[in-house]
Amino acid sequence: MSIKQSDGRTIMSEAKNTVEAKNTSKVTRKDKGTSPLKRIGIYAVIVLGIFMLGFLPMWFTARERANERDAARRELRVRQMQNRLASAALDARRGEYEQARTAASDFFTDLRAETDRTQDRALTAEQIERTRATLAARDDLITLLARNDPASADRLSDAYIAYRDALGANQPMQTPAPR
């Protein structure tokens, strides 16, 4: 219902204005709400963010531990080679030349493999250079041991001392500090 005024304008009745106002407010409420798909997307982003907050510190810790493990493995390879050479020298002193020959052969094989490595080397370039003289004596030492020559014990002891000095083994092993 409308009422006409003297200046020619039409005024709507209060009832019609109230109904239109209610209809308008319903429409705007619908537009302000988010769709279920959009809500799921927002929740997924939030969950992913929380997951990453927990995952990244764990990943950094695991990476650090893997580096420590690799360093320990390199140090172990060096010490195992040193023990094989020491074992060969002791066996030769005791007159067990075949065991000494096997241990010496294993040492020289491992040392050659270590010097030929291109990645994850246990020896530095300087240490490799210092061990070249020990590697050069390989054939002579193995031959002496195969002949059961008592002079092989002294030569193996000299090779052991040269290897130890090449590594700088008079210094204590460097291990990571405990946390």
C-alpha positions as CSV (number, residue, x, y, z in Angstrom):
1,M,0.0,0.0,0.0
2,S,1.3,3.4,-0.8
3,I,0.3,6.9,0.2
4,K,0.6,9.9,-2.2
5,Q,1.9,13.1,-0.8
6,S,1.1,16.6,-2.0
7,D,4.4,17.1,-3.7
8,G,3.9,14.0,-5.9
9,R,6.1,11.5,-4.0
10,T,4.9,8.1,-3.0
11,I,5.5,6.8,0.5
12,M,5.4,3.1,1.1
13,S,3.6,1.7,4.0
14,E,5.4,0.6,7.1
15,A,4.5,-3.0,6.6
16,K,6.0,-3.3,3.1
17,N,9.2,-1.6,4.3
18,T,9.5,-4.1,7.2
19,V,9.1,-7.1,4.9
20,E,11.7,-5.7,2.4
21,A,14.1,-5.0,5.2
22,K,13.8,-8.7,6.5
23,N,14.3,-10.0,3.0
24,T,17.4,-7.9,2.5
25,S,19.0,-9.0,5.8
26,K,18.4,-12.7,4.9
27,V,20.2,-12.3,1.6
28,T,23.2,-10.5,3.1
29,R,23.6,-13.2,5.8
30,K,23.7,-15.9,3.1
31,D,26.4,-14.0,1.2
32,K,28.5,-13.5,4.4
33,G,28.7,-17.3,5.2
34,T,31.5,-19.5,3.7
35,S,30.8,-22.6,1.6
36,P,31.6,-26.0,3.2
37,L,34.3,-26.6,0.5
38,K,36.0,-23.3,1.4
39,R,35.9,-24.1,5.1
40,I,37.5,-27.6,4.5
41,G,40.3,-25.9,2.5
42,I,40.9,-23.4,5.4
43,Y,41.1,-26.3,7.9
44,A,43.4,-28.3,5.6
45,V,45.8,-25.3,5.4
46,I,45.7,-24.9,9.2
47,V,46.4,-28.6,9.8
48,L,49.2,-28.6,7.2
49,G,50.8,-25.6,8.9
50,I,50.6,-27.3,12.3
51,F,52.1,-30.4,10.8
52,M,55.0,-28.5,9.3
53,L,55.7,-26.8,12.6
54,G,56.2,-30.2,14.2
55,F,58.0,-31.8,11.2
56,L,60.7,-29.2,10.5
57,P,62.5,-29.4,13.8
58,M,62.4,-33.2,13.6
59,W,63.8,-33.1,10.1
60,F,66.7,-30.8,11.1
61,T,67.5,-33.1,14.1
62,A,67.4,-36.2,11.9
63,R,69.7,-34.5,9.4
64,E,72.2,-33.5,12.1
65,R,72.2,-37.1,13.5
66,A,72.8,-38.5,10.0
67,N,75.8,-36.2,9.6
68,E,77.1,-37.4,12.9
69,R,76.6,-41.0,11.9
70,D,78.4,-40.5,8.7
71,A,81.4,-38.9,10.5
72,A,81.4,-41.8,13.0
73,R,81.5,-44.3,10.1
74,R,84.4,-42.5,8.4
75,E,86.3,-42.6,11.7
76,L,85.5,-46.3,12.1
77,R,86.9,-47.1,8.7
78,V,90.2,-45.4,9.6
79,R,90.4,-47.1,12.9
80,Q,89.6,-50.5,11.4
81,M,92.4,-50.1,8.9
82,Q,94.8,-49.2,11.7
83,N,93.7,-52.2,13.7
84,R,94.3,-54.5,10.8
85,L,97.8,-53.3,10.3
86,A,98.5,-53.5,14.0
87,S,97.1,-57.1,14.0
88,A,99.3,-58.0,11.1
89,A,102.4,-56.7,12.9
90,L,101.6,-58.6,16.1
91,D,100.8,-61.8,14.2
92,A,104.2,-61.5,12.4
93,R,106.0,-61.0,15.7
94,R,104.4,-64.2,17.0
95,G,105.4,-66.1,13.9
96,E,101.9,-66.5,12.5
97,Y,102.8,-65.3,9.1
98,E,99.7,-66.5,7.2
99,Q,97.4,-64.6,9.5
100,A,99.7,-61.6,9.3
101,R,99.7,-61.8,5.5
102,T,95.9,-61.9,5.4
103,A,95.5,-59.0,7.8
104,A,98.1,-57.0,5.9
105,S,96.5,-57.7,2.6
106,D,93.1,-56.6,4.0
107,F,94.7,-53.4,5.3
108,F,96.3,-52.6,1.9
109,T,93.1,-53.4,0.0
110,D,91.1,-51.1,2.3
111,L,93.7,-48.3,2.2
112,R,93.7,-48.5,-1.6
113,A,89.9,-48.3,-1.7
114,E,89.9,-45.4,0.7
115,T,92.4,-43.4,-1.3
116,D,90.4,-44.1,-4.5
117,R,87.2,-42.8,-3.1
118,T,85.8,-39.6,-4.5
119,Q,83.0,-39.1,-2.0
120,D,82.7,-39.6,1.7
121,R,86.4,-40.0,2.2
122,A,87.7,-40.8,5.6
123,L,91.1,-39.5,4.8
124,T,92.1,-36.0,3.9
125,A,94.2,-35.2,0.8
126,E,97.2,-34.6,3.1
127,Q,96.7,-38.0,4.8
128,I,96.3,-39.8,1.5
129,E,99.6,-38.2,0.3
130,R,101.4,-39.3,3.5
131,T,100.1,-42.9,3.2
132,R,101.4,-43.3,-0.4
133,A,104.8,-44.6,0.9
134,T,103.0,-47.2,3.0
135,L,101.0,-48.3,-0.1
136,A,104.2,-48.5,-2.1
137,A,105.7,-51.1,0.3
138,R,102.7,-53.4,-0.1
139,D,104.2,-55.9,-2.5
140,D,107.4,-56.3,-0.5
141,L,105.6,-56.8,2.8
142,I,103.2,-59.4,1.4
143,T,106.1,-61.2,-0.2
144,L,108.1,-61.3,3.0
145,L,105.1,-62.6,4.9
146,A,104.5,-65.3,2.2
147,R,108.1,-66.4,2.7
148,N,107.7,-66.5,6.5
149,D,110.6,-64.1,6.8
150,P,111.1,-62.8,10.4
151,A,112.1,-59.4,9.0
152,S,108.5,-58.8,8.0
153,A,107.6,-58.2,11.6
154,D,109.9,-55.1,11.8
155,R,108.7,-53.9,8.4
156,L,105.1,-54.2,9.5
157,S,105.8,-52.3,12.7
158,D,107.5,-49.6,10.7
159,A,104.5,-49.5,8.4
160,Y,102.1,-49.2,11.3
161,I,104.1,-46.3,12.8
162,A,104.2,-44.5,9.5
163,Y,100.4,-45.0,9.0
164,R,99.7,-43.8,12.5
165,D,101.9,-40.7,12.0
166,A,100.3,-40.1,8.6
167,L,96.9,-39.9,10.2
168,G,98.1,-37.8,13.1
169,A,96.9,-40.5,15.4
170,N,99.0,-39.2,18.3
171,Q,96.1,-36.8,18.8
172,P,93.0,-38.0,20.5
173,M,90.0,-38.9,18.3
174,Q,87.6,-36.1,17.6
175,T,84.2,-37.1,18.7
176,P,81.1,-34.9,18.9
177,A,80.4,-33.4,22.3
178,P,77.5,-35.0,24.1
179,R,74.4,-32.8,24.4
